[in-house]
Amino acid sequence: MKRYHVKPGQEVNLKQFDPNETAEFKGGKAEGLQAIDKLTQELESLQELLYAEHLHKVLIVLQAMDSGGKDGTIRRVFEGVNPQGVKVTSFKIPTPFEMDHDYLWRVHQEVPVKGQLTIFNRSHYEDVLVVRVHQLITAEECTARYKQINAFERMLAEEGTTILKFFLHISPQEQKKRLLARLKDDTKQWKYNPGDLKERQLWKEYMQAYEDVLSNTSTDYAPWYLVPSDRKWYRDWVVATTLVETLHDLKMKYPKPSFDVEAAIRDFDTLAVDV
């Protein structure tokens, strides 16, 4: 997944990245769906191992424009995992109580514990995206927050959290298509927010904000991946592949039992009663 990895210090220009790319597949969607099925089965085993070993913590950050595919990615990529070891957290507009704290306070409450895989559906990056676009913070405050976020993520990494951040990059044409589809489908109209149209008018401002986020906050310990997301199946394949490769790199092992297995088998054969 090196082609989608934003290198630390890299100046990102989103116009240079095609959100409709499917470069890794010559066989098209059918081939991609087969690959995703294999990856999700592999992820199911790796997540079980993560939970059993109870050593590592994994944080997945998903950011995107409205209708960018955060929910769809979660449903497809993580469809086979054990919900006992996975948590999804969505960050909405801060409550008055949350506003009384620093902007990272509510985020820190939701980071993963040992053995857990946590998915942020939106994240602390809203505090350098939405608030910047709507001019709720100054340019100086925004620059300071990049440094604060990097320090926060470094602390999490040093405490044993593996962090993967994905920007699901769609084109304005694809967003228009998806928003209209929501309006025309009575099973999806509940997902449409009239405010989405106002946010869409700020597309250029959001792209500039995302470019600055990607350029300033992709680090060795908390990398960003810029995921082409006009094709949903390709988006899912990129995210799943990156996650599976990363979990393999952790070289996890099932914990050894704290008891004598052979003795337990003998006791079972001796004492167990058929029911």
Buried (B, 14 or more C-beta within 10 A) or exposed (E): BEEBBBEBEEEBEBEEBEBBBBEBBEEEEEBBBEBBEEBBEBBBEBBBBBBBBEEBBBBBBBBBBBBBBBBBBBEBBBEBBEEEBBBBBBBEEBEEEBEEEEBBEBBEEBBBEEBBBBBBBBBBBBBBBBBBBEEEBEEEBBBEBBEBBBEBBBEBBEEEBBBBBBBBBBBEEBBEEBBEEBEEEEEEEEBBEEEBEEBBEBBEBBBBBBBBBBBBBBBEBBBBBBBBBBBBBBBBBBBBBBBBEBBEEBEBEEEEEEEEEEEEEEEEEEEEEEE
